[in-house]
Amino acid sequence: IGISIYERKNEEDEKMKFEVEKEVNHIVNFIRDYYQKNHLKGVVIGISGGKDSGVVAALFTKALGSENVVGFALPCHSHQEDSQDAKLVSDYYHFPLYQIDLTPAFDDIRKEVGKIQTIDEITTKNSDINLKPRLRMSALYYMAAFLSEIKGGTYLVAGTSNLCELYVGYFTKGGDNVHDISLLANYTVEEVIAIGEYLKVPAKVLYKTPNDGLSNQSDEEKLGVTYRDIASYIEDKNSVTDVVGEKIKKLHQNNQHKFHIPTCPREIEES
């Protein structure tokens, strides 16, 4: 799957539908207003080397200034290319990027689990994939608290998920769905790329085939549908084939448990 699936349409109605400059200004004002009202100082962002974190970093840098943005590359049995791409983003927007290698922590947890139950890569595949974003979020919150203390002001942890991912539940509970502020949750993948083009996110990052950096599969290979189809389905459920529509509907319905934590109500005593 290459860049072609993200090429934006050229029709006038598409341009009218998404006014990128207006949306960027809206997001930037949203950030500034929220930070001013809540007396906040900075933001911590996990920079994965992909488009979403790159666009979020660009938006926060524009809104708060690079001096109030801190990025973290958090490799965990990851490809070296991801850290290199993360540096492309931090170098372009002039904010500091630090690396915290989570591989030893990941390996230690697997080692301890192995003392309880014999494990192998097949039985722990899903556990392993989801442990990594949970470790990453723990590290980001640790650093946000640390920076808040030494900088004399509150640092938030930024979320980077887009609308397409969220609609089909493509995130890890207790991992990448945990954050303090979300900028892209109402924007499709194509809209995120349009914002990135406007803000000049490095092309290597912006048009990179999206993957979780965990499973050696692209997002779309794992999902079985394209992000463009998901965006089309959100706008009009009849705009995709029945087969694709059923896949998206199933993903959306089967992942509702990620959005709602059931709470047992108290039994009402009869008087």
C-alpha positions in Angstrom: 0.0 0.0 0.0 1.7 3.2 -1.1 1.1 6.9 -1.1 -1.6 6.7 -3.8 -4.3 5.8 -1.3 -3.8 9.1 0.5 -3.8 11.4 -2.6 -6.4 14.0 -1.9 -9.2 14.5 -4.4 -9.0 17.5 -6.7 -12.7 18.2 -7.1 -13.8 21.6 -6.0 -16.4 20.2 -3.6 -13.7 18.3 -1.8 -11.7 21.4 -1.4 -14.7 23.3 -0.1 -15.5 20.5 2.4 -12.1 20.7 4.1 -10.5 24.1 4.5 -7.1 23.2 5.8 -5.9 26.6 6.9 -9.2 27.3 8.7 -8.9 23.9 10.5 -5.3 24.5 11.5 -6.1 27.8 13.0 -9.1 26.3 14.8 -6.9 23.6 16.3 -4.2 26.1 17.3 -6.7 28.3 19.0 -8.2 25.3 20.7 -4.8 24.5 22.2 -4.0 28.1 23.2 -7.4 28.6 24.8 -7.2 25.4 26.8 -3.7 26.0 28.0 -4.6 29.6 29.1 -7.8 28.7 30.9 -6.1 25.8 32.8 -2.8 27.6 33.4 -0.8 24.9 31.6 2.8 25.1 30.4 3.9 22.4 27.9 3.3 19.1 26.3 4.9 15.7 26.1 4.5 13.8 22.8 5.5 10.2 21.9 7.1 10.7 18.5 6.7 7.4 16.6 8.0 8.5 13.3 4.6 8.4 11.7 2.2 11.0 10.4 -0.1 11.4 13.3 2.5 12.1 15.9 4.3 14.3 13.4 1.2 16.4 12.7 0.4 16.7 16.5 4.0 17.9 17.1 3.6 20.4 14.3 0.4 21.8 15.7 1.6 22.0 19.3 4.8 23.7 18.1 2.8 26.3 16.2 0.5 26.8 19.2 2.9 26.8 22.1 6.3 27.4 20.6 9.0 24.7 20.3 10.4 25.6 23.8 7.2 24.1 25.4 7.1 20.9 23.3 9.1 17.8 24.4 9.2 14.7 22.2 10.1 11.1 23.2 11.1 8.2 21.0 10.2 5.1 22.9 11.6 2.0 21.0 10.6 -1.4 22.2 12.0 -4.1 19.8 11.4 -1.4 17.2 12.9 -0.6 13.8 15.8 1.9 13.9 14.1 3.7 11.0 11.3 4.8 13.3 13.7 6.7 15.6 15.4 8.2 12.6 12.0 9.4 11.3 11.1 10.8 14.7 14.3 12.9 14.6 13.3 14.3 11.2 10.2 15.7 12.9 12.0 17.1 15.9 14.8 18.6 13.8 12.3 20.3 11.5 10.2 21.9 14.3 13.2 22.5 16.6 11.9 20.8 19.8 14.0 18.4 21.9 13.7 14.7 21.3 14.8 12.2 23.9 15.0 8.4 23.6 13.9 6.0 26.3 14.5 2.4 25.4 11.6 0.3 26.8 13.0 -3.0 25.5 14.6 -4.0 28.9 11.3 -3.3 30.7 9.3 -5.3 28.2 11.7 -8.2 28.3 11.7 -8.2 32.2 7.9 -8.4 32.2 7.9 -11.4 29.8 10.6 -13.0 31.9 8.6 -12.7 35.0 5.5 -14.1 33.3 7.6 -17.0 32.1 8.2 -17.9 35.7 4.4 -18.3 36.2 3.5 -20.0 32.9 5.5 -21.4 30.0 5.1 -18.9 27.2 6.0 -18.6 23.5 5.6 -16.0 20.8 2.3 -17.4 19.5 0.5 -17.5 22.9 1.8 -14.1 23.9 1.5 -12.3 20.5 -1.6 -10.2 21.5 -0.2 -9.6 25.0 3.1 -8.5 23.6 1.6 -6.1 21.0 -0.6 -4.4 23.7 2.1 -4.3 26.4 4.3 -2.0 24.3 1.9 1.0 24.0 1.0 0.6 27.7 4.7 0.8 28.6 5.0 3.8 26.3 2.1 5.7 27.9 3.5 5.0 31.4 6.8 6.5 30.3 5.2 9.5 28.8 3.2 10.2 32.0 6.3 9.7 34.1 8.1 12.3 32.0 5.1 14.7 32.0 5.1 14.6 35.9 8.9 15.0 36.0 8.9 18.0 33.6 6.0 19.6 35.4 8.1 19.5 38.5 11.4 20.8 37.1 9.8 23.4 34.7 7.5 24.8 37.2 4.3 24.3 35.2 2.0 21.5 34.1 2.9 19.4 31.1 0.2 17.3 29.4 0.5 14.1 27.5 -0.8 14.4 23.9 -2.9 11.8 22.2 -2.2 11.1 18.5 -5.1 8.9 17.3 -7.2 10.0 14.3 -10.9 9.6 13.7 -10.5 6.5 11.4 -8.5 4.6 14.0 -10.9 5.5 16.8 -14.0 4.6 14.9 -12.9 1.0 14.4 -11.3 0.8 17.9 -7.8 0.5 16.5 -6.0 1.4 19.8 -4.9 -0.3 23.0 -6.9 0.2 26.2 -4.6 1.6 28.8 -2.1 2.5 26.1 -2.5 5.0 23.2 -6.1 5.8 24.3 -4.7 7.3 27.5 -3.8 11.0 27.2 -4.7 14.5 28.4 -5.6 16.3 25.2 -6.6 15.0 21.7 -6.2 17.1 18.5 -6.9 14.6 15.7 -9.9 12.6 17.1 -12.3 14.3 14.7 -10.1 14.2 11.6 -9.8 11.4 9.1 -6.5 10.1 7.8 -6.8 12.2 4.6 -7.6 15.3 6.6 -4.6 14.7 8.9 -2.4 14.4 5.9 -3.8 17.6 4.5 -3.0 19.3 7.8 0.5 17.8 7.6 1.0 19.1 4.1 0.0 22.6 5.2 2.4 22.5 8.2 5.2 20.9 6.1 5.6 17.7 8.1 8.6 15.9 6.4 7.3 13.9 3.5 9.1 10.7 4.5 7.0 10.8 7.7 3.8 12.1 6.3 3.4 9.6 3.5 4.9 6.6 5.3 2.7 3.5 5.2 1.0 3.5 8.6 1.9 0.7 10.9 1.8 0.1 14.7 5.6 -0.5 14.8 4.8 -3.6 16.8 3.4 -6.4 14.6 5.4 -6.1 11.4 2.1 -5.4 9.6 0.6 -2.2 8.2 -2.5 -0.9 9.9 -4.6 -1.7 6.9 -3.3 -5.2 6.7 -4.3 -5.8 10.3 -7.7 -4.1 9.9 -8.6 -5.7 6.5 -9.9 -2.4 5.2 -8.4 0.9 4.1 -8.5 4.1 6.0 -10.1 5.7 2.9 -13.0 3.2 3.1 -13.4 3.9 6.8 -13.6 7.6 6.2 -16.1 7.1 3.4 -18.2 4.7 5.7 -18.3 7.3 8.5 -19.6 9.9 6.1 -22.0 7.6 4.3 -22.5 4.0 5.1 -23.7 3.3 1.6 -20.5 4.6 0.0 -18.6 1.4 0.3 -19.3 -2.2 -0.8 -21.4 -4.4 1.4 -18.4 -6.6 2.2 -16.3 -3.7 3.3 -19.2 -2.1 5.1 -19.8 -5.2 7.1 -16.1 -5.4 8.1 -16.1 -1.8 9.3 -19.4 -2.2 11.1 -18.1 -5.3 12.9 -14.8 -3.6 13.9 -16.8 -0.7 15.3 -19.3 -2.8 17.2 -16.8 -5.4 18.6 -14.6 -2.7 20.0 -17.2 -0.7 21.9 -15.9 -2.2 25.1 -12.8 0.0 24.7 -14.9 3.1 25.0 -17.2 2.3 27.9 -16.3 0.8 31.3 -19.3 -1.0 32.7 -20.2 0.0 36.3 -22.5 -2.1 38.3 -25.3 -0.1 39.7 -26.3 -0.4 43.3 -29.4 -2.5 43.9 -32.2 -0.3 45.0 -33.7 -1.4 48.3 -37.4 -1.4 48.5 -38.8 0.7 51.3 
